Amino acid sequence: SVETSEGLVVFSPYEQFMVTTEETAFTPTSARLHYISTYDYNIGIKPLNLGTSIGFTSNSGLSSRFWQLANPSRNGTPTVVEQSKAIAGSLPTNLLTAADSRDNNIVLFTGWDPTSTNYGDCLDPYDTIWGYKYYSDGQDLIQSAWFKWNFYGKVIWHTIMANTYYAIISHNGVKVDLVALDLERQDATNILEDSNVCKNYLIH
């Protein structure tokens, strides 16, 4: 579930509801459940509060999808847009985890795709993180872009805290690394000083 100004938006595997009350106090007898939409929902990843909207995923079909639900109301139908439409069929079949940051307008996903685990005759040593970057001015979605990062090893856990992306990466169960990537330049951010280029590059 996700709390909004209109009430509590609750997700089930196939439907979405809003829990509200018409009374001054919210009690078991005053609670009201309103049906608002019917979309498949991946119960493995909790809904994401994107500021003015709600993000959620589904694993129906041959690839996963990422949806954005805006303007949920007890009396009307919300606006639901598939933000992964631009990369339709590219997301893995089973999204497993999500790390999000409203401050940086970014959502990062891990997933598992049984059709892409081999690289030639060898196991693919890289794990892919799918990223969604968005920006809204409060009314309109101005930016909506997808990208992906490849990590050498298996990303077994990740999160975003204080503008820094943290990931625990396992290398065939023999070695485990904790990596940190600053999503924005900070006082302690390391940079690569190179007199031959015009820009300094972040070190992750």
N, CA and C atoms as a LAMMPS dump frame, in Angstrom:
ITEM: TIMESTEP
0
ITEM: NUMBER OF ATOMS
612
ITEM: BOX BOUNDS ff ff ff
-5.0000000000000000e+02 5.0000000000000000e+02
-5.0000000000000000e+02 5.0000000000000000e+02
-5.0000000000000000e+02 5.0000000000000000e+02
ITEM: ATOMS id mol type element x y z
1 1 1 N 0.841 -1.202 0
2 1 2 C 0 0 0
3 1 3 C 0.873 1.247 0
4 2 1 N 0.281 2.357 -0.459
5 2 2 C 0.961 3.654 -0.48
6 2 3 C -0.013 4.706 0.031
7 3 1 N 0.454 5.54 0.937
8 3 2 C -0.38 6.603 1.484
9 3 3 C -0.404 7.793 0.532
10 4 1 N -1.604 8.325 0.269
11 4 2 C -1.767 9.527 -0.543
12 4 3 C -2.65 10.518 0.212
13 5 1 N -2.812 11.704 -0.341
14 5 2 C -3.654 12.711 0.298
15 5 3 C -5.123 12.308 0.3
16 6 1 N -5.523 11.427 -0.63
17 6 2 C -6.909 10.985 -0.72
18 6 3 C -7.194 9.78 0.172
19 7 1 N -6.158 9.038 0.548
20 7 2 C -6.345 7.838 1.343
21 7 3 C -5.204 6.867 1.125
22 8 1 N -5.436 5.614 1.464
23 8 2 C -4.426 4.572 1.345
24 8 3 C -4.725 3.744 0.101
25 9 1 N -3.798 3.757 -0.882
26 9 2 C -3.957 2.956 -2.092
27 9 3 C -3.387 1.565 -1.816
28 10 1 N -4.238 0.555 -1.956
29 10 2 C -3.876 -0.822 -1.615
30 10 3 C -3.817 -1.655 -2.887
31 11 1 N -2.76 -2.455 -3.007
32 11 2 C -2.552 -3.276 -4.193
33 11 3 C -2.772 -4.745 -3.872
34 12 1 N -3.506 -5.41 -4.748
35 12 2 C -3.62 -6.873 -4.717
36 12 3 C -3.027 -7.377 -6.029
37 13 1 N -2.862 -8.68 -6.215
38 13 2 C -2.228 -9.165 -7.451
39 13 3 C -2.923 -8.733 -8.733
40 14 1 N -4.232 -8.435 -8.68
41 14 2 C -4.948 -8.127 -9.918
42 14 3 C -5.804 -6.871 -9.852
43 15 1 N -5.921 -6.234 -8.689
44 15 2 C -6.778 -5.058 -8.548
45 15 3 C -6.146 -4.06 -7.58
46 16 1 N -6.611 -2.801 -7.695
47 16 2 C -6.158 -1.754 -6.789
48 16 3 C -7.376 -1.094 -6.141
49 17 1 N -7.211 -0.736 -4.876
50 17 2 C -8.308 -0.167 -4.097
51 17 3 C -7.797 1.045 -3.323
52 18 1 N -8.754 1.858 -2.866
53 18 2 C -8.423 2.968 -1.976
54 18 3 C -9.209 2.827 -0.689
55 19 1 N -8.498 2.908 0.428
56 19 2 C -9.114 2.836 1.749
57 19 3 C -9.251 4.258 2.28
58 20 1 N -10.475 4.674 2.551
59 20 2 C -10.743 6.035 3.036
60 20 3 C -11.8 5.978 4.13
61 21 1 N -12.173 7.13 4.608
62 21 2 C -13.275 7.245 5.555
63 21 3 C -14.013 8.557 5.307
64 22 1 N -15.299 8.548 5.523
65 22 2 C -16.115 9.757 5.407
66 22 3 C -16.269 10.443 6.756
67 23 1 N -15.792 9.794 7.807
68 23 2 C -15.937 10.317 9.155
69 23 3 C -14.698 11.106 9.559
70 24 1 N -14.786 11.762 10.702
71 24 2 C -13.638 12.509 11.221
72 24 3 C -12.531 11.571 11.666
73 25 1 N -12.901 10.476 12.301
74 25 2 C -11.921 9.503 12.789
75 25 3 C -11.951 8.262 11.909
76 26 1 N -10.784 7.704 11.686
77 26 2 C -10.661 6.462 10.898
78 26 3 C -10.726 5.283 11.87
79 27 1 N -11.782 4.493 11.786
80 27 2 C -11.989 3.349 12.681
81 27 3 C -12.385 2.136 11.843
82 28 1 N -12.371 0.944 12.424
83 28 2 C -12.806 -0.243 11.689
84 28 3 C -14.231 -0.138 11.147
85 29 1 N -15.083 0.618 11.811
86 29 2 C -16.47 0.738 11.349
87 29 3 C -16.661 1.869 10.345
88 30 1 N -15.737 2.854 10.333
89 30 2 C -15.89 3.98 9.4
90 30 3 C -15.054 3.811 8.13
91 31 1 N -14.203 2.805 8.073
92 31 2 C -13.348 2.603 6.903
93 31 3 C -14.182 2.206 5.689
94 32 1 N -13.812 2.729 4.528
95 32 2 C -14.49 2.411 3.276
96 32 3 C -13.456 1.974 2.247
97 33 1 N -13.806 0.947 1.483
98 33 2 C -12.91 0.401 0.473
99 33 3 C -13.497 0.694 -0.903
100 34 1 N -12.75 1.46 -1.733
101 34 2 C -13.217 1.855 -3.053
102 34 3 C -12.342 1.194 -4.114
103 35 1 N -12.958 0.539 -5.07
104 35 2 C -12.235 -0.042 -6.201
105 35 3 C -11.811 1.081 -7.146
106 36 1 N -10.518 1.084 -7.611
107 36 2 C -10.073 2.162 -8.5
108 36 3 C -9.511 1.659 -9.83
109 37 1 N -8.928 0.44 -9.892
110 37 2 C -8.372 -0.016 -11.169
111 37 3 C -8.103 -1.515 -11.135
112 38 1 N -7.844 -2.072 -12.329
113 38 2 C -7.556 -3.502 -12.465
114 38 3 C -6.299 -3.672 -13.304
115 39 1 N -5.167 -3.858 -12.638
116 39 2 C -3.894 -4.097 -13.304
117 39 3 C -3.155 -5.203 -12.569
118 40 1 N -2.444 -6.031 -13.33
119 40 2 C -1.606 -7.037 -12.705
120 40 3 C -0.524 -6.348 -11.894
121 41 1 N -0.203 -6.941 -10.749
122 41 2 C 0.778 -6.336 -9.847
123 41 3 C 1.744 -7.41 -9.358
124 42 1 N 3.033 -7.114 -9.433
125 42 2 C 4.086 -8.002 -8.937
126 42 3 C 4.211 -7.819 -7.432
127 43 1 N 3.686 -8.771 -6.664
128 43 2 C 3.669 -8.632 -5.207
129 43 3 C 5.065 -8.722 -4.604
130 44 1 N 6.076 -9.09 -5.4
131 44 2 C 7.442 -9.189 -4.881
132 44 3 C 8.113 -7.842 -4.69
133 45 1 N 7.624 -6.785 -5.361
134 45 2 C 8.199 -5.447 -5.232
135 45 3 C 7.116 -4.505 -4.724
136 46 1 N 7.356 -3.884 -3.588
137 46 2 C 6.344 -2.995 -3.012
138 46 3 C 6.111 -1.793 -3.921
139 47 1 N 4.901 -1.222 -3.907
140 47 2 C 4.641 -0.024 -4.706
141 47 3 C 5.572 1.111 -4.296
142 48 1 N 5.94 1.961 -5.257
143 48 2 C 6.903 3.03 -5.029
144 48 3 C 6.212 4.374 -5.015
145 49 1 N 6.475 5.157 -3.988
146 49 2 C 5.941 6.515 -3.915
147 49 3 C 6.863 7.421 -4.724
148 50 1 N 6.389 7.916 -5.879
149 50 2 C 7.198 8.742 -6.759
150 50 3 C 6.936 10.233 -6.567
151 51 1 N 6.398 10.595 -5.422
152 51 2 C 6.123 12.004 -5.127
153 51 3 C 4.677 12.351 -5.387
154 52 1 N 4.33 12.564 -6.665
155 52 2 C 2.953 12.902 -7.013
156 52 3 C 2.231 11.724 -7.66
157 53 1 N 2.883 10.586 -7.745
158 53 2 C 2.271 9.4 -8.347
159 53 3 C 2.838 8.156 -7.683
160 54 1 N 2.339 6.995 -8.115
161 54 2 C 2.752 5.715 -7.544
162 54 3 C 3.273 4.829 -8.669
163 55 1 N 4.419 4.215 -8.455
164 55 2 C 4.969 3.281 -9.422
165 55 3 C 4.792 1.855 -8.947
166 56 1 N 4.489 0.942 -9.872
167 56 2 C 4.401 -0.474 -9.527
168 56 3 C 4.762 -1.312 -10.739
169 57 1 N 5.089 -2.569 -10.506
170 57 2 C 5.545 -3.453 -11.574
171 57 3 C 4.594 -4.631 -11.734
172 58 1 N 4.669 -5.248 -12.904
173 58 2 C 3.922 -6.476 -13.153
174 58 3 C 4.805 -7.418 -13.948
175 59 1 N 4.587 -8.71 -13.762
176 59 2 C 5.386 -9.727 -14.438
177 59 3 C 4.562 -10.537 -15.428
178 60 1 N 3.424 -10.017 -15.843
179 60 2 C 2.579 -10.749 -16.774
180 60 3 C 3.198 -10.738 -18.161
181 61 1 N 3.023 -11.818 -18.896
182 61 2 C 3.561 -11.89 -20.248
183 61 3 C 5.005 -12.35 -20.259
184 62 1 N 5.678 -12.089 -21.374
185 62 2 C 7.044 -12.554 -21.559
186 62 3 C 8.073 -11.591 -20.978
187 63 1 N 7.666 -10.414 -20.566
188 63 2 C 8.587 -9.458 -19.955
189 63 3 C 7.857 -8.645 -18.899
190 64 1 N 8.638 -8.07 -17.983
191 64 2 C 8.051 -7.268 -16.922
192 64 3 C 7.642 -5.893 -17.449
193 65 1 N 6.798 -5.217 -16.666
194 65 2 C 6.34 -3.882 -17.015
195 65 3 C 6.409 -2.986 -15.791
196 66 1 N 6.608 -1.696 -16.05
197 66 2 C 6.619 -0.699 -14.981
198 66 3 C 5.519 0.313 -15.264
199 67 1 N 4.613 0.474 -14.284
200 67 2 C 3.445 1.331 -14.44
201 67 3 C 3.543 2.533 -13.506
202 68 1 N 2.894 3.629 -13.913
203 68 2 C 2.803 4.811 -13.075
204 68 3 C 1.337 5.183 -12.92
205 69 1 N 0.882 5.213 -11.674
206 69 2 C -0.516 5.507 -11.342
207 69 3 C -0.58 6.905 -10.755
208 70 1 N -1.338 7.786 -11.399
209 70 2 C -1.45 9.177 -10.952
210 70 3 C -2.905 9.525 -10.666
211 71 1 N -3.082 10.513 -9.825
212 71 2 C -4.401 11.051 -9.47
213 71 3 C -5.358 9.988 -8.929
214 72 1 N -4.906 9.169 -7.97
215 72 2 C -5.863 8.218 -7.379
216 72 3 C -6.919 8.96 -6.567
217 73 1 N -8.169 8.569 -6.723
218 73 2 C -9.259 9.253 -6.046
219 73 3 C -10.325 8.241 -5.657
220 74 1 N -11.037 8.548 -4.594
221 74 2 C -12.114 7.66 -4.151
222 74 3 C -13.328 7.748 -5.068
223 75 1 N -13.42 8.826 -5.858
224 75 2 C -14.606 9.039 -6.69
225 75 3 C -14.345 8.927 -8.182
226 76 1 N -13.076 8.836 -8.595
227 76 2 C -12.783 8.811 -10.019
228 76 3 C -11.803 7.712 -10.386
229 77 1 N -11.516 7.647 -11.667
230 77 2 C -10.578 6.65 -12.175
231 77 3 C -9.188 7.27 -12.272
232 78 1 N -8.151 6.625 -11.745
233 78 2 C -6.805 7.193 -11.819
234 78 3 C -6.251 7.105 -13.236
235 79 1 N -5.199 7.855 -13.482
236 79 2 C -4.479 7.78 -14.751
237 79 3 C -3.334 6.788 -14.593
238 80 1 N -3.343 5.734 -15.398
239 80 2 C -2.308 4.702 -15.314
240 80 3 C -1.593 4.611 -16.656
241 81 1 N -0.269 4.785 -16.637
242 81 2 C 0.533 4.787 -17.855
243 81 3 C 1.64 3.752 -17.715
244 82 1 N 1.846 2.959 -18.774
245 82 2 C 2.957 2.009 -18.778
246 82 3 C 4.223 2.746 -19.203
247 83 1 N 5.085 3.066 -18.235
248 83 2 C 6.297 3.815 -18.541
249 83 3 C 7.362 2.947 -19.211
250 84 1 N 7.213 1.624 -19.147
251 84 2 C 8.177 0.731 -19.804
252 84 3 C 7.807 0.457 -21.257
253 85 1 N 6.784 1.122 -21.784
254 85 2 C 6.351 0.883 -23.159
255 85 3 C 7.463 1.196 -24.152
256 86 1 N 8.287 2.198 -23.826
257 86 2 C 9.363 2.595 -24.743
258 86 3 C 10.397 1.5 -24.92
259 87 1 N 10.51 0.598 -23.949
260 87 2 C 11.461 -0.517 -24.061
261 87 3 C 10.69 -1.837 -23.972
262 88 1 N 9.537 -1.876 -24.574
263 88 2 C 8.661 -3.044 -24.501
264 88 3 C 9.417 -4.31 -24.892
265 89 1 N 9.295 -5.319 -24.05
266 89 2 C 9.937 -6.597 -24.321
267 89 3 C 11.38 -6.669 -23.897
268 90 1 N 11.958 -5.586 -23.382
269 90 2 C 13.38 -5.582 -23.021
270 90 3 C 13.625 -5.908 -21.558
271 91 1 N 12.702 -5.579 -20.679
272 91 2 C 12.897 -5.872 -19.263
273 91 3 C 12.897 -7.378 -19.041
274 92 1 N 13.627 -7.863 -18.037
275 92 2 C 13.635 -9.301 -17.754
276 92 3 C 12.252 -9.806 -17.373
277 93 1 N 12.065 -11.105 -17.461
278 93 2 C 10.742 -11.681 -17.222
279 93 3 C 10.31 -11.58 -15.77
280 94 1 N 11.251 -11.389 -14.859
281 94 2 C 10.898 -11.381 -13.446
282 94 3 C 11.708 -10.326 -12.72
283 95 1 N 11.133 -9.135 -12.499
284 95 2 C 11.797 -8.126 -11.692
285 95 3 C 11.748 -8.55 -10.235
286 96 1 N 12.889 -8.449 -9.544
287 96 2 C 13.004 -8.988 -8.197
288 96 3 C 13.029 -7.915 -7.116
289 97 1 N 13.796 -6.842 -7.328
290 97 2 C 13.919 -5.798 -6.308
291 97 3 C 13.939 -4.434 -6.972
292 98 1 N 13.675 -3.402 -6.18
293 98 2 C 13.71 -2.027 -6.666
294 98 3 C 14.341 -1.136 -5.615
295 99 1 N 15.175 -0.204 -6.064
296 99 2 C 15.742 0.834 -5.21
297 99 3 C 15.346 2.171 -5.816
298 100 1 N 14.74 3.034 -5.014
299 100 2 C 14.237 4.285 -5.57
300 100 3 C 14.676 5.478 -4.743
301 101 1 N 14.741 6.627 -5.393
302 101 2 C 15.072 7.882 -4.732
303 101 3 C 14.217 8.978 -5.341
304 102 1 N 13.312 9.542 -4.547
305 102 2 C 12.472 10.649 -5.034
306 102 3 C 13.304 11.913 -5.2
307 103 1 N 14.355 12.072 -4.385
308 103 2 C 15.205 13.256 -4.5
309 103 3 C 15.928 13.291 -5.839
310 104 1 N 16.32 12.106 -6.332
311 104 2 C 17.051 12.023 -7.595
312 104 3 C 16.169 11.593 -8.759
313 105 1 N 14.861 11.379 -8.498
314 105 2 C 13.91 10.988 -9.548
315 105 3 C 14.406 9.764 -10.316
316 106 1 N 14.723 8.711 -9.585
317 106 2 C 15.307 7.535 -10.219
318 106 3 C 14.795 6.271 -9.532
319 107 1 N 14.594 5.217 -10.337
320 107 2 C 14.233 3.893 -9.827
321 107 3 C 15.162 2.889 -10.503
322 108 1 N 15.76 1.996 -9.718
323 108 2 C 16.676 0.986 -10.232
324 108 3 C 16.132 -0.4 -9.899
325 109 1 N 16.153 -1.308 -10.892
326 109 2 C 15.579 -2.631 -10.741
327 109 3 C 16.631 -3.718 -10.953
328 110 1 N 16.508 -4.792 -10.18
329 110 2 C 17.215 -6.029 -10.504
330 110 3 C 16.183 -7.011 -11.028
331 111 1 N 16.63 -7.967 -11.814
332 111 2 C 15.703 -8.939 -12.378
333 111 3 C 16.401 -10.228 -12.731
334 112 1 N 15.623 -11.193 -13.116
335 112 2 C 16.15 -12.491 -13.526
336 112 3 C 15.471 -12.912 -14.809
337 113 1 N 16.267 -13.236 -15.809
338 113 2 C 15.752 -13.64 -17.108
339 113 3 C 16.421 -14.948 -17.521
340 114 1 N 15.684 -16.054 -17.508
341 114 2 C 16.299 -17.352 -17.83
342 114 3 C 16.77 -17.453 -19.269
343 115 1 N 16.345 -16.545 -20.122
344 115 2 C 16.741 -16.636 -21.528
345 115 3 C 18.064 -15.934 -21.813
346 116 1 N 18.633 -15.234 -20.847
347 116 2 C 19.855 -14.47 -21.115
348 116 3 C 20.942 -14.733 -20.081
349 117 1 N 21.028 -15.967 -19.59
350 117 2 C 22.028 -16.288 -18.581
351 117 3 C 23.334 -16.779 -19.189
352 118 1 N 23.353 -17.077 -20.472
353 118 2 C 24.575 -17.574 -21.101
354 118 3 C 25.199 -16.522 -21.994
355 119 1 N 26.513 -16.536 -22.034
356 119 2 C 27.263 -15.655 -22.905
357 119 3 C 28.19 -16.533 -23.741
358 120 1 N 27.721 -16.91 -24.929
359 120 2 C 28.47 -17.897 -25.71
360 120 3 C 28.404 -19.248 -25.015
361 121 1 N 29.559 -19.835 -24.801
362 121 2 C 29.625 -21.118 -24.104
363 121 3 C 29.833 -20.949 -22.608
364 122 1 N 29.903 -19.696 -22.139
365 122 2 C 30.195 -19.437 -20.728
366 122 3 C 29.024 -18.695 -20.085
367 123 1 N 28.954 -18.78 -18.755
368 123 2 C 27.961 -18.001 -18.032
369 123 3 C 28.297 -16.527 -18.135
370 124 1 N 27.278 -15.708 -18.317
371 124 2 C 27.485 -14.269 -18.403
372 124 3 C 27.958 -13.755 -17.039
373 125 1 N 29.153 -13.174 -16.946
374 125 2 C 29.662 -12.727 -15.641
375 125 3 C 29.061 -11.404 -15.182
376 126 1 N 28.26 -10.764 -16.036
377 126 2 C 27.726 -9.449 -15.698
378 126 3 C 26.255 -9.541 -15.297
379 127 1 N 25.888 -8.708 -14.344
380 127 2 C 24.496 -8.591 -13.922
381 127 3 C 24 -7.209 -14.327
382 128 1 N 22.775 -7.142 -14.829
383 128 2 C 22.231 -5.897 -15.354
384 128 3 C 21.284 -5.251 -14.347
385 129 1 N 21.486 -3.959 -14.118
386 129 2 C 20.564 -3.14 -13.342
387 129 3 C 19.83 -2.237 -14.319
388 130 1 N 18.508 -2.294 -14.291
389 130 2 C 17.688 -1.462 -15.162
390 130 3 C 17.305 -0.197 -14.419
391 131 1 N 17.501 0.961 -15.066
392 131 2 C 17.212 2.235 -14.424
393 131 3 C 16.152 3.026 -15.159
394 132 1 N 15.294 3.687 -14.391
395 132 2 C 14.268 4.568 -14.949
396 132 3 C 14.462 5.949 -14.334
397 133 1 N 14.689 6.94 -15.181
398 133 2 C 14.893 8.326 -14.741
399 133 3 C 13.689 9.152 -15.17
400 134 1 N 13.12 9.894 -14.255
401 134 2 C 11.928 10.672 -14.553
402 134 3 C 12.035 12.058 -13.933
403 135 1 N 11.266 12.969 -14.471
404 135 2 C 11.164 14.311 -13.881
405 135 3 C 9.788 14.872 -14.178
406 136 1 N 9.138 15.384 -13.136
407 136 2 C 7.811 15.969 -13.265
408 136 3 C 7.82 17.354 -12.641
409 137 1 N 7.125 18.279 -13.273
410 137 2 C 7.022 19.625 -12.714
411 137 3 C 5.83 19.768 -11.775
412 138 1 N 5.248 18.639 -11.404
413 138 2 C 4.088 18.647 -10.521
414 138 3 C 2.796 18.346 -11.25
415 139 1 N 2.775 18.619 -12.553
416 139 2 C 1.586 18.346 -13.354
417 139 3 C 1.899 17.429 -14.53
418 140 1 N 2.972 17.73 -15.242
419 140 2 C 3.32 16.96 -16.431
420 140 3 C 4.624 16.207 -16.217
421 141 1 N 4.722 15.028 -16.842
422 141 2 C 5.949 14.25 -16.823
423 141 3 C 6.838 14.762 -17.949
424 142 1 N 7.901 15.494 -17.589
425 142 2 C 8.753 16.145 -18.577
426 142 3 C 9.828 15.2 -19.1
427 143 1 N 10.376 14.375 -18.212
428 143 2 C 11.415 13.436 -18.628
429 143 3 C 11.015 12.028 -18.256
430 144 1 N 11.256 11.076 -19.164
431 144 2 C 10.996 9.664 -18.912
432 144 3 C 11.997 8.873 -19.734
433 145 1 N 13.038 8.358 -19.088
434 145 2 C 14.132 7.729 -19.825
435 145 3 C 14.581 6.442 -19.132
436 146 1 N 15.032 5.485 -19.928
437 146 2 C 15.515 4.2 -19.425
438 146 3 C 16.996 4.04 -19.757
439 147 1 N 17.705 3.324 -18.891
440 147 2 C 19.107 3.003 -19.116
441 147 3 C 19.426 1.721 -18.352
442 148 1 N 20.621 1.199 -18.531
443 148 2 C 21.018 0.023 -17.758
444 148 3 C 22.513 0.076 -17.445
445 149 1 N 22.851 -0.484 -16.272
446 149 2 C 24.235 -0.601 -15.84
447 149 3 C 24.582 -2.084 -15.766
448 150 1 N 25.785 -2.44 -16.149
449 150 2 C 26.268 -3.814 -16.005
450 150 3 C 27.316 -3.874 -14.905
451 151 1 N 27.096 -4.744 -13.931
452 151 2 C 28.038 -4.952 -12.838
453 151 3 C 28.712 -6.312 -13.011
454 152 1 N 30.015 -6.346 -12.754
455 152 2 C 30.746 -7.61 -12.84
456 152 3 C 30.456 -8.418 -11.578
457 153 1 N 29.549 -9.378 -11.687
458 153 2 C 29.102 -10.164 -10.553
459 153 3 C 27.592 -10.089 -10.419
460 154 1 N 27.06 -10.775 -9.444
461 154 2 C 25.626 -10.844 -9.206
462 154 3 C 25.22 -9.849 -8.132
463 155 1 N 24.327 -8.919 -8.474
464 155 2 C 23.829 -7.952 -7.495
465 155 3 C 22.793 -8.655 -6.632
466 156 1 N 23.136 -8.878 -5.366
467 156 2 C 22.243 -9.624 -4.477
468 156 3 C 21.436 -8.713 -3.549
469 157 1 N 21.782 -7.426 -3.504
470 157 2 C 21.029 -6.46 -2.692
471 157 3 C 21.432 -5.066 -3.125
472 158 1 N 20.486 -4.123 -3.108
473 158 2 C 20.821 -2.739 -3.431
474 158 3 C 19.819 -1.793 -2.803
475 159 1 N 20.258 -0.547 -2.609
476 159 2 C 19.393 0.479 -2.043
477 159 3 C 19.984 1.838 -2.379
478 160 1 N 19.208 2.894 -2.161
479 160 2 C 19.681 4.262 -2.335
480 160 3 C 19.47 5.001 -1.022
481 161 1 N 20.547 5.581 -0.504
482 161 2 C 20.477 6.359 0.731
483 161 3 C 21.311 7.623 0.559
484 162 1 N 20.713 8.77 0.875
485 162 2 C 21.424 10.049 0.877
486 162 3 C 22.184 10.284 -0.422
487 163 1 N 21.504 10.124 -1.555
488 163 2 C 22.068 10.393 -2.882
489 163 3 C 23.175 9.429 -3.3
490 164 1 N 23.287 8.315 -2.604
491 164 2 C 24.302 7.318 -2.953
492 164 3 C 23.635 5.969 -3.171
493 165 1 N 24.008 5.313 -4.266
494 165 2 C 23.494 3.985 -4.59
495 165 3 C 24.475 2.945 -4.067
496 166 1 N 23.982 2.018 -3.245
497 166 2 C 24.794 0.956 -2.669
498 166 3 C 24.347 -0.385 -3.24
499 167 1 N 25.307 -1.229 -3.58
500 167 2 C 24.995 -2.561 -4.094
501 167 3 C 25.977 -3.57 -3.513
502 168 1 N 25.441 -4.719 -3.118
503 168 2 C 26.279 -5.841 -2.694
504 168 3 C 26.374 -6.799 -3.863
505 169 1 N 27.601 -7.067 -4.299
506 169 2 C 27.837 -7.861 -5.503
507 169 3 C 28.608 -9.116 -5.139
508 170 1 N 28.07 -10.261 -5.524
509 170 2 C 28.697 -11.556 -5.255
510 170 3 C 29.393 -12.058 -6.517
511 171 1 N 30.59 -12.597 -6.341
512 171 2 C 31.366 -13.15 -7.442
513 171 3 C 31.456 -14.67 -7.27
514 172 1 N 30.48 -15.374 -7.834
515 172 2 C 30.426 -16.844 -7.792
516 172 3 C 30.459 -17.391 -6.368
517 173 1 N 29.981 -16.626 -5.426
518 173 2 C 29.938 -17.085 -4.042
519 173 3 C 31.282 -17.126 -3.353
520 174 1 N 32.337 -16.69 -4.043
521 174 2 C 33.685 -16.736 -3.468
522 174 3 C 34.054 -15.4 -2.832
523 175 1 N 33.625 -14.31 -3.449
524 175 2 C 33.974 -12.976 -3.001
525 175 3 C 32.754 -12.087 -3.085
526 176 1 N 32.64 -11.179 -2.119
527 176 2 C 31.509 -10.255 -2.098
528 176 3 C 32.046 -8.838 -1.929
529 177 1 N 31.551 -7.915 -2.762
530 177 2 C 31.956 -6.508 -2.683
531 177 3 C 30.761 -5.636 -2.349
532 178 1 N 31.022 -4.565 -1.605
533 178 2 C 30.039 -3.501 -1.401
534 178 3 C 30.51 -2.3 -2.202
535 179 1 N 29.715 -1.879 -3.192
536 179 2 C 30.096 -0.736 -4.023
537 179 3 C 29.146 0.417 -3.75
538 180 1 N 29.653 1.631 -3.916
539 180 2 C 28.872 2.84 -3.698
540 180 3 C 29.033 3.76 -4.894
541 181 1 N 27.923 4.271 -5.403
542 181 2 C 27.929 5.189 -6.536
543 181 3 C 27.182 6.449 -6.129
544 182 1 N 27.844 7.576 -6.151
545 182 2 C 27.198 8.841 -5.835
546 182 3 C 26.348 9.278 -7.028
547 183 1 N 25.065 9.437 -6.804
548 183 2 C 24.166 9.864 -7.871
549 183 3 C 24.277 11.357 -8.135
550 184 1 N 24.773 12.105 -7.142
551 184 2 C 25.046 13.529 -7.293
552 184 3 C 26.396 13.832 -6.667
553 185 1 N 27.057 14.847 -7.172
554 185 2 C 28.352 15.254 -6.642
555 185 3 C 28.187 15.696 -5.192
556 186 1 N 29.02 15.127 -4.306
557 186 2 C 28.986 15.454 -2.898
558 186 3 C 30.386 15.864 -2.446
559 187 1 N 30.49 16.345 -1.194
560 187 2 C 31.784 16.806 -0.688
561 187 3 C 32.822 15.69 -0.699
562 188 1 N 32.395 14.46 -0.4
563 188 2 C 33.335 13.35 -0.301
564 188 3 C 33.416 12.517 -1.573
565 189 1 N 32.803 12.994 -2.653
566 189 2 C 32.813 12.237 -3.902
567 189 3 C 34.217 12.215 -4.5
568 190 1 N 34.703 11.035 -4.834
569 190 2 C 35.999 10.904 -5.492
570 190 3 C 35.853 11.206 -6.978
571 191 1 N 36.814 11.894 -7.527
572 191 2 C 36.809 12.172 -8.958
573 191 3 C 38.165 11.805 -9.538
574 192 1 N 38.179 11.531 -10.82
575 192 2 C 39.405 11.184 -11.526
576 192 3 C 39.971 12.451 -12.167
577 193 1 N 41.095 12.926 -11.643
578 193 2 C 41.721 14.128 -12.166
579 193 3 C 42.55 13.767 -13.397
580 194 1 N 42.248 14.376 -14.511
581 194 2 C 42.962 14.093 -15.752
582 194 3 C 43.145 15.405 -16.507
583 195 1 N 44.38 15.817 -16.661
584 195 2 C 44.648 17.089 -17.332
585 195 3 C 44.383 17.041 -18.821
586 196 1 N 44.169 15.825 -19.36
587 196 2 C 43.976 15.677 -20.791
588 196 3 C 42.511 15.806 -21.216
589 197 1 N 41.612 15.908 -20.246
590 197 2 C 40.197 16.024 -20.571
591 197 3 C 39.633 17.281 -19.931
592 198 1 N 38.499 17.727 -20.453
593 198 2 C 37.882 18.951 -19.953
594 198 3 C 37.036 18.711 -18.711
595 199 1 N 36.625 17.457 -18.48
596 199 2 C 35.748 17.15 -17.361
597 199 3 C 36.406 16.139 -16.435
598 200 1 N 36.072 16.234 -15.138
599 200 2 C 36.51 15.239 -14.176
600 200 3 C 35.446 14.153 -14.076
601 201 1 N 35.853 12.912 -13.947
602 201 2 C 34.929 11.792 -13.947
603 201 3 C 34.78 11.217 -12.548
604 202 1 N 33.569 10.886 -12.194
605 202 2 C 33.333 10.271 -10.9
606 202 3 C 33.903 8.87 -10.866
607 203 1 N 34.433 8.493 -9.726
608 203 2 C 34.912 7.126 -9.519
609 203 3 C 33.874 6.382 -8.701
610 204 1 N 33.395 5.27 -9.205
611 204 2 C 32.392 4.487 -8.497
612 204 3 C 33.055 3.218 -7.955
